[in-house]
Amino acid sequence: MPDDSIKKMNESDEIFFAAENNEDERYESSKKTWKILIVDDEEDVHRVTRLVLSDIEFTSCYLEFFSCYSGGETREFLKKNHDIAVILLDVVMEEDDTGLKLVKYIREEIRNTSVRIILRTGQPGQAPEHNVILDYDINDYKSKTELTSEKLFTTIISALRNYRDLQIIEKSRKGLEKIIEASANIFELQSMNTFVKGILLQFVSILGFEEDAILCNTSGISAVNDDGVLMIIAATGKYNESIINRPVNEVMEKTVADHIENSFRRKKSIYEKNIYIGYYKTEGGFEHLVYLEKSDPIEDYEKNMIELFNSNIGVAFENIYLNQELENIVEERTMELQLANNKLFLKNRLMERELDTARRIQESMIPREFIKSENIFIDGRYIPVQSLGGDYYDVFYLSDTRIGIVIADVSGHGVSASLIATMAKMSFTNNVYKNKSTADVLNAVHTGMYSSVGKSGMFMTVFYCVIDIEKMEMEYSSGGHNEIIVLKEDCRMIDLLSLDTIVGIFPEEKYSSSVINLDPGDKIILYTDGLIEAKNSKGEFVGAENFHRIIRENYKLKPDKLITAILNSVQAFTGDEEIDDDRTILIAEILKTR
């Protein structure tokens, strides 16, 4: 990672991390960690990432870091480690696409669909974000220079939350699989044990308990009924299957065994900080105990859920021999999980479709082709900073000799700006064909916009002109827009400015119009401030002076070629800096009079 990238990662607003507790106050389950794999061929990236994330705690668990420095090393590591939560993966290492190849390996060869993959690159142009997101199963794509401490914190927490939810769903699915396995032979003792194991797994995963839990019963449910000994029939977490069918007081720690024995003697459930021992008795006379450990104290609402769920377990024991009801339960639980997965998937797809539809609508507003004429040559280009932008231009062919042109820049970006731009197009379309002056049109647009969204604080700058080829003149009005340039054939430039203010904010504002004479060969250059305010890596703006120089160096070019030269020059000035505002330009050249 370059030095300036390292500095960028350390510069952020203040971040508040979880307060540290004394070690003896933490419960045993808090020793678990979220495993983070850093894959990058630069040691500084590993060092800075660990430094930024070292004190983060999520759901009472800290982060544990692992490092790999090449594609081959990463493959070997992932073959042996299947519980990585998040991978911070560099794109370019020993090869330009090493990171992308690793994504294919993780998802398709070792079939790990749970780990969250965050691509990081110091060379965004090497692997364009749009193509990578579409072609590779990754969860985020970040430029190293944009990952400040706060953004890295946000990215990691979002990925861990996603990973945690996937693990919960997977645990629930496994619980249902145990229940399905039991349905084939429900009258045998082993089938009942399998059924109970499934119930326990669902309890642990759905209610958010740690996996350290056991389910016990008294005599009457196993071959040692008459001994009155509490036998373990299901276990999960650290209480593994080796203790099943063994007495509680032989395999459990004394404090745990005492809690369980106490609950059984008193015939009631017991809550003790982060521990729950549930006692219940079915109508068939079976007594059952559930022991659960949690990483933090059990809240009142959780106690209510536990009691309700325990009742359901009792009902399940009563009805385990009723095959049809078992099938209904399995079907219902399976549907719930499927609906939960489908809901997340459909929500993302719906949002993507809505944004795509909005983008297509906005694109249809911006002319891409212009009527060819022997009198005037028009061409334009629009580059939005996001999929939805706030710039807008349009051309209106008012008569054989009169052409109206508008360019507007709405405040902000994204959906809200695109909605205002759409409103502007409709308003101009409704007014320009009524033989009004440019001032009258702008006043009508301003009135309509203020009445609709004036109180929202949204506004726009506008330049509207009407070119009369027969009279060789241009009438124009401006609402707070940047200067518009009339480029003469001898390379002189006339800047058209107006003192009238922005559109849509001040209810009493009235706009004026002016007229300028034109000559054959004149080029009217309309643009938004995203071009002159574009910045390079030093924070320097293109500025009006540089913009004029670019035009002078290319003034003989036709509008389409001149637009390309201007945009290329601005891009060369800004380099790899991200675009932070829409870039819009339209040029009309007067070819000859009628």
N, C-alpha and C positions, 0 to 999 in steps of 0.2 A: 504494500500500500504506500503511495507517495506520502511525503511528510505533511502536505497540506490536507490530505484526506484524514490523516490521524488527528490533526488539529480540529478538523470539522466535526469528528465524532465526539470530541470532548467539549464542544461548545454547545450549550443548550440552556434552556431555562432550568430553574431549580427543580429537582426531582425528589419526591418524598418516598423513601423506601420503608418497608415494614420495620417496626421497632424490634430491637433484639431482646429476647427473653433470656433469663438465666437458664443454663443447661438443665438444671435439676427441675425446672418448672415445665419443661417440654415433655409431652407424652412420647411414648416409645415410637409411635407411628410417624412423628415429625422428623425422624432421622432419615426417612425416605427422601429421595431427590428426584428432580426433573433432569434427565440427561440431555446435554446439549453437545452436539458434535460440530466443531469448527473445522471447515475444510478450506484451506488457502495455502498458497506457496510462499506467503510472506509472513515471517515471524511476528512483525509488528502488528499485523491484523489480529493474530491470536492474542497477543499481549494486551492490546487496547480493548478488544472485545471482552476478555476476562475481567479487565479492570472496571469497565463500565457496568458489567452485569453481576459482579461478584457478590454484592450484598442484596440482591433481589430475592424476595421470598414470595411464593405463590401457593395459596391454599396450604399454608404451614409447611411447605417444603422448599428447600433451597435448590439452587442450580448446581449441577455437577458437570464439569467441562471435560471434553476429550478433544484431541487435536490430530488432524491428519494433514499431510502437506502435498499429497499427489493423488491422482486417480487410482493407481494401483494400491497404495496404502489404504485408501478409503474402502475399496472393495474388500480387502482382506479383513478390515475392522468390522464391516457390516455383516460379513458372513458369521462372525462370532458374537455379535451384539445385536439383539433384536428388540431392545427396549429403549432405543433412542427416541426422544420426544420431538426434537427440532434439530434440523441440519442447516447451518449457515454455510452456504456453498458458493465458492468463487467460480466464475465461468471460465476464465482464462488461467490455465496453469501450465503444465508441460505442453499442452496443445491449446489452440484457440477455443475449442469446444469441449474441453475435458469435463467441465461442469455439466454441460448438457448431456454428454454421454453417461455420466453418473446418474442423472435423473432417469434416463431410460433403463439403466441397470437396476436401480432401486425399485422402480415401479413394475418393470416387465420381467426381469430375470429373477430377482429374489422376491418379487411380489409383495413388497412392503408398502401397503397403501395407508398405513396409519401415521407414519412419521411425517411431520410438517416440514416442507422444504422451502427455504428462503434463499433465492439466488441473489448474490451480491457481485457487482462488477465494477471495476474501475474504468472500464471501456464500454460505455453504453452502446456506442455505435457498432461494436463488434457483434453483439447479439441484440437486435432491436426488441424492445419490450413487447410490442404488439405481437410480433411473430412468436416469441418465446412463450408468452402466456397462452396463445392458441395451440401451439404445437407440443408443449410439454406439460406434464401433470405436476405443476409446482403450485405453491400456495401464496407466494409473494415474490416480487422482483424489485430490488432496490439498487440504486447507484451508491457506491461507497461514500461519495461526497455528500449525499443527502442524509446519510444515517448519523444524525446527531445522537447524543446520549439519550435524549428524550424519545426520539423516533425509534431508536433501537430498542429501548425499554418497551414502548407501545407495541412494536412488531413482535417481540418475543412473548409478551403476555397474551396477545391475541392468538398467537400460534399455540401456546400451551393450553389456553382455554379450549381451542378447537380440538387439540389432541386429547385432552381430558374427556370431552364430550364423546369423541369417537370410542374411547376406551369404555365409557359407561354403556354405550349402545352395544359394544361387543360382549361385555359381561352379561348383559341382559339376554342377548342372543344365545350365549352358552347355557344360561339357566333354562331357557325354553327348550334347548336341545336335550337337556337331561330329562325334562318332563316328557318329551316325545319318545325318548328311548324307553321310559318306564311303561308307556302305554301298551307295549307288546306283551308284557307278562306281569300284569299288575297284582296277581294273587301271590307272587313269590316275595319273600322277605327282601331279597336283593333289589327287586323292582321298587319296593317302598323306600329303601335306602336311596336309590337313585332319584326317586321323585323328591325326597326331602333335600337332597343335595341341590337339585334345581331350584327349589323354593329358597334355600339359603343364599345361593348365588344372586338371585333376583333381589332379595332383601338387601344384601350388601351393596350391589351396584346401583339400584334405583334410589335407595334412600341415602346414598353417599357415605356409607360406613366404610372403614378400612376393611381389608380382606381377612383380618384376624378374627374369626368367628367359629363357633361350634354349635351343633344342635344335639341335645341329649334327650333321653327318655328313660323311664323307670321300667321295672320288670313288667312283662305282659306284652312287650313288643319285640322281644328277642328270645333266644333259647335260654337265657338266664333270668327269666321272669321272677322266679320264686326267691332269688337271692336278695331282691330289693336293692340292687346296686345300680347306680346311674351309669349307663353305658353310652359311649359316644357313637352316633350312627351317621354323622356327616360332619365334615370339617372343610375349612378353606383358609387361605393365607398361610401363616406360619404354623397353624394347626393342620398339618398335612394328613394325607390318607393313612399314614402309618399308625395313627392313634385310633382309627375307626374300630368299633367293636371291642374297645378296651375301657376299663373303668376310669371315670373322671379323676378319682383320687390317686390313681397310679401314674397318670401321664401328664396331669396339669400341675402348674405351680401351686404351692400350698394356698397362697392368697386367693387365686382364681378358684381353686377347688372349694375353699371355705365359702366364698360368695355363692357358688352354685348350690352347695349343700344347704346353706342358710335359706336360699329362696325356696328350695324344695321342701324343707321342714315347715316353713311358714306358709306354704301354698300360696305365694303371692310374688308378684314381680318386684324387682329391686333396681333402683337407679343409684349409681355411685359415680359422680363426676362424669367421666367419659366412658363408663361401663354400664351396660344394661344386661340384666338377667331377667328374661321373661318366663313366667310360669303360666301354663294354661292346660285345661283339661277338656277333652272332647266329650261329646255325649256318649260315645262308646266306652268311656272309662279310661282312655289312654291319657297319661300325663306327660307333658313335654316341657323341656327347658331350652331356652335360646340364650346363649351368651354372646355378647357383641362388644367389641372395643372400637372406640372412635377417637380421632386425633384431637378433638376439642370437646368442651362440655356439651351435653345434650340439652337442647332447648325445649321449652314447653310444647311448641307446635310439633317438634319431632317425637315427643312422647305420645302425642295423640296419633300420629301416623304409625308409630310402633304398635300401639294397642289395636288399631284398626287392622294393621297387617297381620298381627298375631291371630286375631279372630279369623282372618282369611286362611291362615295356615291351619287352624283347627278345623275349619270347614273342608279344606282340601284333604285332610286326613280322613274325615268322615266319608268323603265321596270318592276316595281313590279307587274304590272297586266299581264305581259307576263309569264305565268306559265312555259313554256318550258325553257326559258332563266334562270329563277330562278333555275330550276333543274340542269342546266348545271353549274351554279356558285357553287351550293352546292356540286355537284360531284367533281368539280375541287379543291375546298378548302379542302374537305375531303381527296382527294388523296394526296394533298400536306402534310397534317398532317401525313397521314399514311406513306408516303415516308420518312418523317423526322424521324419518330419513327423506321421504318425498317432500315434506313441507320445507325442509331446508333447501333441497335441490330446486324445487319449483320457485321458491322465493328468490333465489339467485338468478334463475333463468328469466323470471318475470322482470326483474330489475334490468337485466341485460337487454331484453327485448324492448322494454320501454325506452331505454336510452338509445338503442339502435333506431327505433322508430322516430324518436325526436331528432336524431342526427340526420336521418334521411329527409325528414320534413324541412329541416333548416337548409340542407343542401339544395333542395328543390327551390328554395327562395332565392338563392344566389345564382344569377345567370352564369352559365358556363360557355355559352355560345352567343354571339351577337350578330344582328342582321348586317349583312355585307352591303355597303353602299359606296357609290362613286364619290360621295361628298364627305364622308366621315369614316374613320377607322377606329373602332373601340375594342379594347381588350381589358380584362381584369383578372385578379388573382386573390384568393382568400385562404389564409392559413390560420386555423383556430388553435389556441393554446391547449384547449381540451377538446373532447369529442363534440361538445356543444360550446359555442362561442357567442359573443355579444356584438360582433361587427356585422355590418349589413350594407350591401350596395345594390342598386337596381337601375335599369335603363328603361325609359318610357318613350315610345315612338308616338309623339303627340300628333304629328301630321307629316306630310312629305318633306317639310323643311324645318320642323321643330322637334328637338329631341330633349327630353328631360332626364337628368342624371342625379341620383341621390347617393350619398355615402353617410353612414351613421356608425357611432361607437357607443354601445350601451355600457353603463357602469357594471363592473364585475364580470364574472364568467359563469359558465355552467348553465343549469336548467333555467334559473330565473332570468339571466341575461338573454338566453335564447327566446324565452317567452316574450320579453319586451321587444326584441328584434322582430318577432313575428307580428306583434301588434303594430309596429312601425310600418312594416310592409303593407299590411292591410289598410292602414290609415292613409299612406301615400297613394296607394292604388285607388282609393275612394275619392281622392281630391285632385290629383294631377290632371285629370281629363276634363275638368270643369272650366277651362280657360281662365283659371285664376292666376294672379301674379305669384311669383315664388314666395313672397312674404305672406300672401293670403294662405297658401298651401301650408307653410310652416306654422302659421298661427293656428290653423285648423288641427294639424297634427299635435301641436303642443296642448291645445285645449282638450282633445280627446285623451291624450296620454295622462294629463294631470287628473282628469276626472276619474280615470280608471285605476292608476297606481301611484298618484302623486303622494299619498300619505305613506307609501312604503319606503320612500327615500331613494327609489330607483330613478335614474335620469339617463339622458343620452346627449351626445353632441352630434350635430347634423350639418351637412352642407348640401344644399339643393340648388341646381341651376337648370336653365333652359337655354339650349344653344339654337339660335335661329340662323340656319345656313343662308337663307335668302337675304336677310338683313346683315349678315356677318357680325352678329353681336351675341353676347351672352348675358342674360339676366340671372342674378344669383342672390341667395340669402344664406346666412350662416347662423347656427345656434350654438355658440361656444366651441365650434370645431377648430382644429388646428389650421394653419395656413394652407391654402390651395395654390398651386403653382401654375401659371400660364407660361409655357416655354416657347419663346419666339424662335423663328427659323434661324436667326443669327446667334442663338444660344443665350440671348438675354432672358432673364426670368422676372416675372411680375408676381409678387405674393399678394393673394387676396385674403384680407383679414376682415373681421367684423367685431364690433364691440358688444353685439347682442349676446345674451347669456345662454346657458345650457337649456335643454328642452325637458319639460315635465316636472319642474320643481317650483317655480314661482308663478302663481295663478294669474297675476296681472301682466305678465311679460308680453310685449308686442314686438314682432320682428319686422325688420326693414329689408328692402331689396336694393340692389345696385346693378348697373349695366356697364359692361366693358366691350369695346370693339375688338373684333377678331380679324386675323389675316390668314390666308392660305398658308399651310405649314405649321400653324400654331398647334401646340399640344397642351391640353388641359390635364394636369396631373392631380388626381384626388387620392388621398391616402389617410390612414388613421395613425394615431401617435405610437402604435406598437412598433412602427418602423424606426422613427427617430429616437424613441426611448429604449430601444434594444441595447443591452449591456454586454460588455465582454467580461473576461475573468477578473479584470482589475476594477470592475464597477464603473467603467467609463461608458457614457452613452454615445450612440451614433451621432446624435445632435443634428441641428439644422445645417450647420456649416458642412459637415461631412456628407450629408444627404444631397446638398446642392452640388458638391464636388462630384459625387457619383453621377448625377444627372448630366453635368457638363461633359464628363468624360464619355458619355454614351448618347449625347443629344441627337445624333443623326439617325439613331435606330428607330424602327417602326415600333408602335406601342407594345406589341407582344414581345419583341426582342428586348425593348427597353425595360419592361417589367421584369423579365428574367434576369437581366444584368443588375438591376437594383436589388432584387431579392438575393441574388448570389453574393453581391458585395456586402450586404447587411449580414448575411450568414458567415461570410469570411471574417468580418469584424468581430462577431460574437463568439465564433469558434464552437467549442463543445458546451457552452453555457446553455442551460435549459431556457426555452422560450417562456417568458412570463406574461405575455400579452398577445392578443390576436394581431396578425400582420395582414393588412388589407390594402390593396392599391388598384386603381382603375385609371386608364389613360385614354383620352379621346383626341384624335388628330384630325384637324380640318384639312381635307385633301384639296378641295377647290370649290368655288361658288357655282351656283346653278347658272 
